[in-house]
Amino acid sequence: MSEINMYVTQETFDKMREELHRMKSVDRPAASRAIAEAREKGDLKENAEYDAAKEAQGMLEAKIKQHESAISNAKIVDTSTIDTSKVTILTKVTITNQATKKTVTYHLVGEKEADLKAGKISASSPIGKGLLGKKVGEIAEVVAPNGTMKFMIDNITI
């Protein structure tokens, strides 16, 4: 039995399924055509184009398997059932760094959705782990390579 190890929103799950469908219905046939075209160009022993096409097909198949595994191990989290009394996955948390007094808002998401530029951090990242379970007014201590950082939990929303 597979262990669920990735939490995603319905939107992300749908995107994952669309991408898998595209890889199977568009990319896979394109890879097969590239191999067929390269095969027509002569001796396969010295045909770099054929080797490259076969390698690209192998990487595509590995990526398809990875996506299938991710989809089968995903757990869709309903945002309407999220408790905002403490920091959990899919909550937005506003924190203040106690050393620099800088305030930032992060959206805690699963690894598949993490995008620091968009303010989305993985709940399994060091900061994400340090914030999980904390309540407004508490101090979260995060162990980082350059030392321990302390963050005040200012606000928790969806």
Secondary structure, 3 states (H helix, E strand, C coil): CCCCCEEECHHHHHHHHHHHHHHHHHHHHHHHHHHHHHHCCCCCCCCHHHHHHHHHHHHHHHHHHHHHHHHHCEEECCHHHCCCCCCCCCCEEEEEECCCCCEEEEEEECHHHCEHHHCEEECCCHHHHHHCCCCCCCEEEEEECCEEEEEEEEEEEC
